[in-house]
């Protein structure tokens, strides 16, 4: 976060704990099957699966949404495998919304159209953009929507222009 940033919020989700637990379970299983024929192959499969779970857990431990002067940055982490930024000039408006049960968690296309970036919970901010829709899951929906709308106003953009 720079000194010029006006919005920064990090949401933590408990789902990563399940992934950490699965990683440990796969490592423990790999340890116990290391003597079962074929030793190296079966153990290797469990170790690799444990590593994938560990990478996913560190990739989806939290979701950070921050202002970067001319854009909004959305980043899963602490391992920043998945991140996205949206220019404020591309956003027409931001609205507080809720995701449906079908939209769930993660990064994917929504049945209602557009993309969903959600870590945990159903509260979100829907960004209506020039090209498409983006739903950002957050436990700070009111503040994020108000901030994005203020940045749109600050850049001299409004929904009537789009």
Protein Blocks (a to p, Z undefined) as FASTA:
>chain_A
ZZkbcbdcddddfklmmmmmmmmmmmmmmmmmmmpccfklmmmmmmmmmmmmmmmmmmmm
bccdddehjaccddddfblfbccdddfklpmbdcdddddfklmgajdddfkgpjdddfbd
jbdcddddfbocdddddfklmmmmmmmmmmmmmnopafklZZ
